[in-house]
Amino acid sequence: MSSKIKKGDGNYPRLRKWGFLAEVVMKIAIFGGSFDPIHKGHLEIIKKATKIADKVIVIPNYLNPLKNSFSAPAELRLKWLKNHRW
C-alpha cells in the first residue's frame, strides 16, 4: 500500500512511502539540440516542459549531426541558453 506525501506546493519533489521505505519521485525532462540559433520553437518546448516536469535539463550539442558546420560558435550558443530567462 502506498501513500503520497506532498512537500511544499506539491510540485517538487514528491515523497512515496511504503512502511519504513520511502523514495523521492521527480519528473525530469531532458531536451537536447544544437540551438543554432535558438528560436521560438525551442523556447516553447522548454516552456511547456517546465510546466510538466520538476526539473528541465537543456543539453546543447556542439554540432547538429545533419549539418557539416554551425552558424554560431558553441560557446555563444551555450551563453544564449544560460542567459535566457525561462
MDTraj code that builds the backbone (N, CA, C; nanometers):
import mdtraj as md
import numpy as np

residues = "MET SER SER LYS ILE LYS LYS GLY ASP GLY ASN TYR PRO ARG LEU ARG LYS TRP GLY PHE LEU ALA GLU VAL VAL MET LYS ILE ALA ILE PHE GLY GLY SER PHE ASP PRO ILE HIS LYS GLY HIS LEU GLU ILE ILE LYS LYS ALA THR LYS ILE ALA ASP LYS VAL ILE VAL ILE PRO ASN TYR LEU ASN PRO LEU LYS ASN SER PHE SER ALA PRO ALA GLU LEU ARG LEU LYS TRP LEU LYS ASN HIS ARG TRP".split()
xyz = np.array([
    [0.0843, -0.1169, 0.0000],
    [0.0000, 0.0000, 0.0000],
    [0.0892, 0.1237, 0.0000],
    [0.0596, 0.2179, -0.0863],
    [0.1415, 0.3387, -0.0915],
    [0.0561, 0.4612, -0.0635],
    [0.1162, 0.5561, 0.0017],
    [0.0506, 0.6841, 0.0235],
    [0.1477, 0.7922, -0.0195],
    [0.0964, 0.8927, -0.0880],
    [0.1816, 1.0004, -0.1357],
    [0.1767, 1.1158, -0.0375],
    [0.2910, 1.1640, -0.0007],
    [0.3025, 1.2808, 0.0852],
    [0.3646, 1.3902, 0.0008],
    [0.2934, 1.4999, -0.0167],
    [0.3444, 1.6086, -0.0983],
    [0.4163, 1.7101, -0.0125],
    [0.5305, 1.7559, -0.0624],
    [0.6106, 1.8533, 0.0090],
    [0.5913, 1.9898, -0.0557],
    [0.5753, 2.0930, 0.0231],
    [0.5618, 2.2282, -0.0300],
    [0.4329, 2.2425, -0.1081],
    [0.4430, 2.2948, -0.2298],
    [0.3243, 2.3159, -0.3111],
    [0.2833, 2.1915, -0.3895],
    [0.3536, 2.0819, -0.3699],
    [0.3178, 1.9576, -0.4364],
    [0.3844, 1.9389, -0.5706],
    [0.4591, 2.0375, -0.6185],
    [0.5223, 2.0251, -0.7483],
    [0.6632, 1.9691, -0.7429],
    [0.7289, 1.9734, -0.6264],
    [0.8708, 1.9352, -0.6237],
    [0.9153, 1.9018, -0.4844],
    [0.9861, 1.7973, -0.4619],
    [0.9597, 1.6661, -0.5211],
    [0.8477, 1.5981, -0.4455],
    [0.8084, 1.4804, -0.4879],
    [0.7048, 1.4046, -0.4173],
    [0.7714, 1.2897, -0.3423],
    [0.7149, 1.2553, -0.2300],
    [0.7713, 1.1502, -0.1468],
    [0.6695, 1.0376, -0.1371],
    [0.7106, 0.9177, -0.1738],
    [0.6240, 0.7998, -0.1611],
    [0.6762, 0.7161, -0.0459],
    [0.5839, 0.6658, 0.0340],
    [0.6236, 0.5831, 0.1475],
    [0.5551, 0.4474, 0.1410],
    [0.6323, 0.3433, 0.1696],
    [0.5811, 0.2080, 0.1851],
    [0.6347, 0.1556, 0.3175],
    [0.5572, 0.1677, 0.4211],
    [0.6042, 0.1243, 0.5521],
    [0.7253, 0.2060, 0.5935],
    [0.8384, 0.1398, 0.6125],
    [0.9588, 0.2118, 0.6541],
    [1.0437, 0.2557, 0.5339],
    [1.0049, 0.2160, 0.4117],
    [1.0783, 0.2552, 0.2917],
    [1.0164, 0.3807, 0.2302],
    [1.0988, 0.4647, 0.1701],
    [1.0492, 0.5844, 0.1039],
    [1.1351, 0.6137, -0.0182],
    [1.0765, 0.6784, -0.1160],
    [1.1520, 0.7224, -0.2325],
    [1.1023, 0.8597, -0.2759],
    [1.1925, 0.9387, -0.3270],
    [1.1568, 1.0689, -0.3803],
    [1.1322, 1.0511, -0.5293],
    [1.0189, 1.1010, -0.5759],
    [0.9821, 1.0882, -0.7159],
    [0.9870, 1.2260, -0.7804],
    [1.0668, 1.2370, -0.8861],
    [1.0833, 1.3630, -0.9563],
    [1.0668, 1.3401, -1.1053],
    [0.9935, 1.4281, -1.1720],
    [0.9836, 1.4231, -1.3174],
    [1.0945, 1.5107, -1.3742],
    [1.1791, 1.4514, -1.4583],
    [1.2900, 1.5244, -1.5191],
    [1.2735, 1.5196, -1.6704],
    [1.2757, 1.6366, -1.7345],
    [1.2702, 1.6464, -1.8802],
    [1.4093, 1.6798, -1.9314],
    [1.4516, 1.6113, -2.0369],
    [1.5818, 1.6363, -2.0982],
    [1.5578, 1.6765, -2.2434],
    [1.6115, 1.7914, -2.2815],
    [1.5916, 1.8442, -2.4167],
    [1.7270, 1.8784, -2.4763],
    [1.7614, 1.8117, -2.5835],
    [1.8887, 1.8364, -2.6497],
    [1.8684, 1.8942, -2.7886],
    [1.9678, 1.9668, -2.8339],
    [1.9632, 2.0242, -2.9677],
    [2.0873, 2.1066, -2.9926],
    [2.1048, 2.1482, -3.1186],
    [2.2209, 2.2319, -3.1490],
    [2.1920, 2.3785, -3.1156],
    [2.0646, 2.4182, -3.1151],
    [2.0243, 2.5551, -3.0814],
    [2.1051, 2.6562, -3.1634],
    [2.1097, 2.6313, -3.2940],
    [2.1922, 2.7125, -3.3836],
    [2.1087, 2.7737, -3.4946],
    [2.0393, 2.8819, -3.4669],
    [2.0300, 2.9555, -3.3407],
    [1.9105, 2.9064, -3.2589],
    [1.9026, 2.9512, -3.1361],
    [1.7859, 2.9219, -3.0540],
    [1.6683, 3.0000, -3.1119],
    [1.5511, 2.9367, -3.1205],
    [1.4356, 3.0034, -3.1807],
    [1.3101, 2.9776, -3.0979],
    [1.1987, 3.0361, -3.1418],
    [1.0727, 3.0280, -3.0671],
    [1.0282, 2.8845, -3.0429],
    [1.0535, 2.7958, -3.1385],
    [1.0158, 2.6552, -3.1206],
    [1.0891, 2.5915, -3.0039],
    [1.2194, 2.6180, -2.9941],
    [1.2973, 2.5684, -2.8790],
    [1.2400, 2.6230, -2.7493],
    [1.2172, 2.7540, -2.7476],
    [1.1684, 2.8190, -2.6254],
    [1.0320, 2.7659, -2.5834],
    [0.9450, 2.7384, -2.6807],
    [0.8121, 2.6856, -2.6498],
    [0.8212, 2.5460, -2.5884],
    [0.9087, 2.4620, -2.6432],
    [0.9272, 2.3274, -2.5875],
    [0.9785, 2.3357, -2.4440],
    [1.0770, 2.4212, -2.4197],
    [1.1338, 2.4361, -2.2851],
    [1.0287, 2.4908, -2.1897],
    [0.9518, 2.5892, -2.2352],
    [0.8468, 2.6489, -2.1516],
    [0.7421, 2.5445, -2.1121],
    [0.6983, 2.4631, -2.2075],
    [0.5993, 2.3590, -2.1776],
    [0.6582, 2.2518, -2.0852],
    [0.7844, 2.2192, -2.1065],
    [0.8492, 2.1184, -2.0216],
    [0.8561, 2.1645, -1.8767],
    [0.8793, 2.2951, -1.8541],
    [0.8862, 2.3452, -1.7167],
    [0.7523, 2.3346, -1.6454],
    [0.6441, 2.3266, -1.7223],
    [0.5111, 2.3150, -1.6613],
    [0.4757, 2.1725, -1.6230],
    [0.5388, 2.0738, -1.6879],
    [0.5025, 1.9345, -1.6586],
    [0.6108, 1.8575, -1.5842],
    [0.7302, 1.9142, -1.5775],
    [0.8413, 1.8447, -1.5109],
    [0.8887, 1.9241, -1.3904],
    [0.9479, 1.8540, -1.2949],
    [1.0051, 1.9195, -1.1776],
    [1.1380, 1.9862, -1.2114],
    [1.2097, 1.9281, -1.3064],
    [1.3399, 1.9801, -1.3459],
    [1.3554, 1.9617, -1.4962],
    [1.4080, 2.0640, -1.5634],
    [1.4321, 2.0575, -1.7071],
    [1.5824, 2.0733, -1.7306],
    [1.6388, 1.9801, -1.8034],
    [1.7808, 1.9854, -1.8374],
    [1.7907, 2.0096, -1.9873],
    [1.8559, 2.1198, -2.0247],
    [1.8756, 2.1539, -2.1656],
    [2.0209, 2.1238, -2.1999],
    [2.0408, 2.0385, -2.3009],
    [2.1753, 1.9952, -2.3381],
    [2.2054, 2.0405, -2.4810],
    [2.2906, 2.1418, -2.4949],
    [2.3271, 2.1845, -2.6303],
    [2.4331, 2.0934, -2.6914],
    [2.4111, 2.0548, -2.8169],
    [2.5092, 1.9757, -2.8911],
    [2.6097, 2.0693, -2.9563],
    [2.7300, 2.0208, -2.9760],
    [2.8320, 2.1017, -3.0421],
    [2.7946, 2.1258, -3.1880],
    [2.7498, 2.0187, -3.2560],
    [2.7169, 2.0291, -3.3979],
    [2.5981, 1.9394, -3.4284],
    [2.5023, 1.9940, -3.5021],
    [2.3882, 1.9168, -3.5471],
    [2.4402, 1.8006, -3.6325],
    [2.4007, 1.6772, -3.6042],
    [2.4529, 1.5625, -3.6801],
    [2.4128, 1.5634, -3.8272],
    [2.3148, 1.6460, -3.8635],
    [2.2709, 1.6526, -4.0026],
    [2.3376, 1.7660, -4.0799],
    [2.4293, 1.8388, -4.0143],
    [2.4974, 1.9513, -4.0789],
    [2.6487, 1.9343, -4.0703],
    [2.7197, 2.0056, -4.1574],
    [2.8656, 1.9987, -4.1594],
    [2.9319, 2.1143, -4.0857],
    [2.8555, 2.2188, -4.0568],
    [2.9113, 2.3355, -3.9883],
    [2.8020, 2.4010, -3.9040],
    [2.8395, 2.5036, -3.8305],
    [2.7426, 2.5757, -3.7489],
    [2.7503, 2.7241, -3.7793],
    [2.6420, 2.7970, -3.7461],
    [2.6355, 2.9417, -3.7690],
    [2.7002, 3.0181, -3.6557],
    [2.6699, 2.9783, -3.5334],
    [2.7236, 3.0456, -3.4146],
    [2.8166, 2.9490, -3.3414],
    [2.9275, 3.0000, -3.2876],
    [3.0184, 2.9128, -3.2119],
    [2.9477, 2.8498, -3.0910],
    [2.9919, 2.7324, -3.0525],
    [2.9310, 2.6593, -2.9411],
    [2.9290, 2.7420, -2.8130],
    [3.0363, 2.8163, -2.7866],
    [3.0432, 2.8979, -2.6638],
    [2.9331, 3.0029, -2.6616],
    [2.9039, 3.0624, -2.7779],
    [2.7995, 3.1645, -2.7861],
    [2.6615, 3.1029, -2.7658],
    [2.6384, 2.9870, -2.8266],
    [2.5089, 2.9198, -2.8101],
    [2.4858, 2.8795, -2.6660],
    [2.5898, 2.8326, -2.5988],
    [2.5793, 2.7983, -2.4569],
    [2.5478, 2.9229, -2.3751],
    [2.6113, 3.0340, -2.4077],
    [2.5857, 3.1606, -2.3379],
    [2.4408, 3.2040, -2.3571],
    [2.3875, 3.1896, -2.4792],
    [2.2471, 3.2248, -2.5049],
    [2.1549, 3.1452, -2.4140],
    [2.1808, 3.0157, -2.4037],
    [2.0947, 2.9304, -2.3201],
    [2.1068, 2.9648, -2.1729],
    [2.2288, 2.9889, -2.1259],
    [2.2485, 3.0221, -1.9836],
    [2.1863, 3.1558, -1.9466],
    [2.1881, 3.2520, -2.0387],
    [2.1383, 3.3861, -2.0088],
    [1.9892, 3.4027, -2.0312],
    [1.9249, 3.3054, -2.0930],
    [1.7814, 3.3182, -2.1190],
    [1.7014, 3.2949, -1.9923],
    [1.5977, 3.3732, -1.9743],
    [1.5075, 3.3576, -1.8582],
    [1.3871, 3.2771, -1.9002],
    [1.3712, 3.1590, -1.8439],
    [1.2594, 3.0713, -1.8799],
    [1.1408, 3.1118, -1.7995],
])
top = md.Topology()
chain = top.add_chain()
for i, resn in enumerate(residues, 1):
    res = top.add_residue(resn, chain, resSeq=i)
    for name in ("N", "CA", "C"):
        top.add_atom(name, md.element.get_by_symbol(name[0]), res)
traj = md.Trajectory(xyz[None], top)
